[in-house]
């Protein structure tokens, strides 16, 4: 990817919507060049062009994302909850399916939940489970904690399983997140070497975003629905990742 394209994507994801004029000013290139860049990035599935500006394809707002493929995500969450044994301490990173998972686990008094998501912690304010909210820089768009302090917290806590959310997967580049700071947190979780489970609906397969999560060999299991493309199934199998699918209907 061209270095300018990476900067454009970072600015688009930070703001949600940014004009061609502002992009040209920040990157010190012509508006014609920016329009050409946006055309290519839209063709590659990174963003959406609107008149005189660019926007993200999806919203980071947790309330909004819970409504997208909500029934499927509930099935994914139920499947994931069944993997948590009594007495376990698990880390639930973020993403709408993980919000649903955290709510299910929060009804249990025999588990402990660690999370860098202030949104998840708020949803668990009356939970029976023990809840540990990690520190860090507050990111308002995703209601998550990110940055060096979050990484330090992760390095100093123990968990037996981690559940992480993603925004994309493509066989040639693996899992990605459009939020590069959240991708950084996910990679810190992977570095712990514990069982790590990706929870995502199949609409994310075929998409790619700037924040790379991986390498694939650090991921233990993927829980998704049965719409996952064959080429993605094959790539996960090649990487010796357990694939669990739920019904999409």
C-alpha positions in Angstrom: 0.0 0.0 0.0 1.2 3.5 -0.8 2.3 5.4 2.4 -0.1 8.2 1.5 -3.0 5.7 1.3 -2.2 4.5 4.8 -2.3 8.1 6.2 -5.6 8.7 4.4 -7.2 5.6 6.0 -6.0 6.6 9.4 -7.5 10.1 9.0 -10.8 8.7 7.7 -11.0 6.2 10.6 -10.2 8.8 13.2 -12.8 11.3 12.0 -15.5 9.1 10.5 -15.8 11.6 7.6 -13.2 13.9 6.1 -13.3 16.2 3.1 -11.2 16.1 0.0 -10.1 19.7 0.7 -8.9 18.8 4.2 -7.1 15.7 3.0 -5.3 17.6 0.3 -4.3 20.3 2.9 -3.0 17.8 5.4 -1.1 15.7 3.0 0.1 18.7 0.9 -1.0 17.3 -2.4 -3.6 18.4 -5.0 -7.3 17.6 -4.7 -7.0 15.8 -8.0 -4.5 13.4 -6.4 -6.7 12.9 -3.3 -9.7 12.1 -5.5 -7.6 9.5 -7.4 -6.4 8.0 -4.1 -10.0 7.8 -2.8 -11.2 6.1 -6.0 -8.5 3.4 -5.6 -9.2 3.0 -1.9 -12.9 2.7 -2.4 -12.3 0.1 -5.2 -10.2 -1.9 -2.8 -13.0 -1.8 -0.2 -11.2 0.4 2.4 -13.7 3.4 2.5 -16.8 4.9 0.9 -16.7 8.0 -1.2 -19.4 10.6 -1.0 -19.6 14.0 -2.7 -16.5 15.9 -1.8 -15.4 13.6 1.0 -14.8 10.1 2.2 -16.3 8.1 5.1 -15.7 4.8 6.8 -17.6 1.8 5.6 -18.7 0.9 9.1 -19.2 2.7 12.3 -17.1 2.0 15.4 -20.0 3.0 17.7 -20.9 -0.1 19.7 -24.6 0.7 19.9 -24.8 0.9 16.1 -22.8 -2.3 15.5 -24.9 -4.4 17.8 -27.8 -4.0 15.3 -25.8 -5.3 12.3 -26.3 -9.1 11.9 -27.6 -9.1 15.5 -29.2 -12.6 15.5 -26.0 -14.2 14.0 -23.8 -12.4 16.6 -26.0 -13.7 19.4 -25.5 -17.3 18.2 -21.7 -16.6 18.0 -21.7 -15.3 21.5 -23.7 -18.3 22.8 -21.2 -20.7 21.1 -18.2 -18.8 22.6 -19.8 -18.7 26.1 -20.0 -22.5 26.0 -16.2 -22.6 25.7 -15.7 -20.9 29.1 -15.3 -23.3 32.0 -16.2 -22.6 35.7 -13.3 -20.9 37.5 -11.8 -19.4 34.3 -10.5 -15.9 33.9 -11.1 -14.7 30.3 -10.2 -11.5 28.4 -12.9 -10.1 26.2 -11.4 -7.5 23.9 -14.2 -5.7 22.1 -16.6 -5.8 19.1 -20.3 -6.3 19.1 -20.3 -10.1 19.3 -18.0 -9.8 22.2 -20.4 -7.4 23.9 -23.0 -10.1 23.7 -20.5 -12.7 25.0 -19.6 -10.6 27.9 -23.3 -10.1 28.9 -23.8 -13.9 28.8 -20.6 -14.5 31.0 -21.6 -11.7 33.3 -24.7 -13.7 34.4 -22.3 -16.3 35.8 -20.7 -16.0 39.2 -18.0 -18.6 38.5 -15.9 -16.6 36.0 -13.8 -13.4 35.9 -13.8 -11.1 32.9 -11.0 -8.8 32.0 -11.7 -6.2 29.3 -10.1 -3.1 27.7 -13.6 -2.0 26.6 -15.3 0.7 28.8 -18.5 -0.1 26.8 -18.4 -3.7 27.9 -17.5 -2.8 31.5 -20.5 -0.5 31.6 -22.8 -3.3 30.3 -21.5 -5.4 33.1 -22.1 -2.9 36.0 -24.6 -5.3 37.6 -22.9 -8.5 36.6 -22.5 -11.5 38.9 -19.0 -12.2 37.4 -15.9 -10.4 38.6 -15.0 -7.6 36.1 -11.6 -6.0 35.7 -11.4 -2.9 33.4 -7.9 -2.3 32.1 -6.4 1.2 32.0 -5.2 3.2 29.1 -6.1 6.1 26.7 -9.8 6.4 26.3 -10.9 6.2 22.6 -14.4 7.7 22.4 -15.3 6.3 19.0 -15.0 2.7 20.1 -15.4 3.3 23.9 -12.2 1.3 24.4 -8.9 1.8 26.2 -5.8 1.7 24.0 -2.2 2.7 24.0 1.0 1.9 26.0 -0.8 1.8 29.4 -3.3 -0.8 28.1 -0.4 -2.9 26.7 1.3 -2.7 30.1 -1.9 -3.8 31.9 -2.3 -6.8 29.6 1.3 -7.8 30.2 0.6 -7.9 34.0 -2.7 -9.8 34.1 -3.4 -13.6 33.7 -6.2 -15.0 31.6 -6.7 -18.5 30.2 -8.6 -17.5 27.1 -9.0 -14.3 25.1 -11.8 -13.4 22.8 -11.0 -10.7 20.2 -13.0 -8.9 17.5 -11.9 -8.1 14.0 -13.1 -6.0 11.0 -11.8 -8.0 8.1 -10.0 -11.1 6.9 -8.4 -11.9 3.5 -6.4 -15.0 2.8 -3.3 -13.0 1.7 -3.1 -10.8 4.7 -5.0 -12.5 7.6 -7.2 -10.7 10.1 -7.3 -6.9 10.2 -9.0 -4.1 12.2 -9.8 -0.7 10.8 -8.9 0.8 14.1 -5.1 0.6 14.3 -5.0 1.3 18.1 -7.3 -1.6 18.8 -5.3 -3.8 16.5 -2.3 -2.9 18.6 -4.1 -4.1 21.7 -5.2 -7.3 20.0 -1.6 -8.0 19.1 -0.5 -7.5 22.7 -3.1 -10.0 23.7 -1.8 -12.5 21.1 1.7 -12.1 22.4 0.6 -13.6 25.8 0.5 -17.0 24.1 -2.9 -18.0 25.6 -5.8 -19.6 23.7 -7.1 -16.8 21.5 -10.5 -17.0 19.8 -11.7 -14.6 17.1 -15.4 -14.0 17.0 -16.8 -12.5 13.8 -19.8 -12.8 11.5 -18.9 -13.9 8.0 -19.6 -10.5 6.4 -16.0 -9.5 7.5 -14.4 -12.1 5.3 -13.1 -10.6 2.1 -12.6 -7.2 3.7 -9.2 -5.7 4.6 -8.2 -2.8 6.8 -5.0 -1.1 7.9 -4.4 -2.6 11.3 -3.0 -6.2 10.9 -3.8 -8.7 13.6 -1.5 -11.7 13.8 0.3 -13.7 12.6 -2.3 -16.3 12.1 -0.4 -19.0 13.9 -1.1 -17.1 17.2 -4.8 -17.5 16.8 -6.3 -20.7 18.2 -10.0 -20.7 17.1 -12.3 -18.8 14.8 -16.1 -18.7 15.5 -18.1 -17.4 12.6 -21.2 -18.3 10.6 -21.7 -20.7 7.7 -21.5 -18.0 5.0 -17.7 -17.9 5.3 -16.1 -18.2 1.8 -14.4 -21.4 0.8 -11.0 -19.7 0.3 -11.1 -18.3 3.8 -12.0 -21.8 5.2 -9.0 -23.2 3.3 -6.6 -20.5 4.6 -7.7 -21.1 8.2 -7.3 -24.8 7.8 -3.8 -24.3 6.3 -2.9 -22.3 9.3 -4.2 -25.1 11.6 -6.8 -22.8 13.2 -9.9 -24.5 14.5 -13.0 -23.2 12.7 -16.4 -23.3 14.4 -19.5 -22.2 12.4 -23.0 -21.4 13.5 -26.1 -21.2 11.3 -26.7 -17.9 9.5 -30.5 -18.6 9.1 
